[in-house]
Amino acid sequence: MERTIENLEQELKSEHNLYLRALADFDNYRRRVDRERTKFGNEALRKFVVPLLDVVDDLERSLNFVETETSPFVNGMRSVHHKLMSVLEAEGVRPFDSFGKPFDPSIHEAVGTTPAVDHAPGTIVQVVRRGYLWDDDLLRSARVVVAV
């Protein structure tokens, strides 16, 4: 009888350890699935936002062309641009300034050079296309002209 109780206690301890191991495996599985879901969601949002930045660029070029005009149509375009930028900002997408800063190949793409007249060599003298960050990650590099 005493031997049977010891066997049962041993079996119970073994089953309990198996239960704890299965519980830990399930918890690890759940965390991995959550990480993958977040990763895939971020990738889908990135695929949507990056082409949208080209639309923002076109809209900004149009607004720069008519910057002094105050017609209702132009004012409406400014309003749409403002709303679009607000939506992007709400998702953590923000442009970063490059003009006058040192060239950094990790966030800038040099599309041209110009002789260094008013700026030190290696300084960005023109921004051809703004760069954007998504929270702290680079979403799109800035295309710039650099003084040499």
LINWOUR-V608593 format. One record per pair of residues at least 24 apart in sequence whose C-alpha atoms are under 8 Angstrom apart, sorted by the first residue. I is the first residue (numbers start at 1). GAP is how many residues later the second one is. Records with the same first field share a line. If there is no record, write none. Layout:
# LINWOUR-V608593
I: GAP / GAP
This chain:
# LINWOUR-V608593
46: 93
50: 89 / 90
56: 25 / 28
57: 72 / 73
91: 43
92: 41 / 42 / 43
93: 39 / 40 / 41 / 42 / 46
94: 38 / 39 / 40 / 41
95: 35 / 36 / 37 / 38
96: 34 / 35 / 36 / 37
97: 33 / 34
98: 26 / 29 / 32 / 44 / 46
99: 24 / 25 / 26 / 27 / 28
100: 24 / 25
103: 43
106: 35
107: 24 / 31 / 33 / 34 / 35
108: 33 / 34 / 35 / 36
109: 32 / 33 / 34 / 35
110: 33 / 34 / 35 / 36
111: 32 / 33 / 34
112: 32 / 33 / 34
113: 32 / 33 / 34 / 35
114: 31 / 32 / 33 / 34
115: 32 / 33
116: 31 / 32
117: 30
119: 28
120: 27 / 28
121: 25 / 26 / 27
122: 24 / 25 / 26
123: 24 / 25
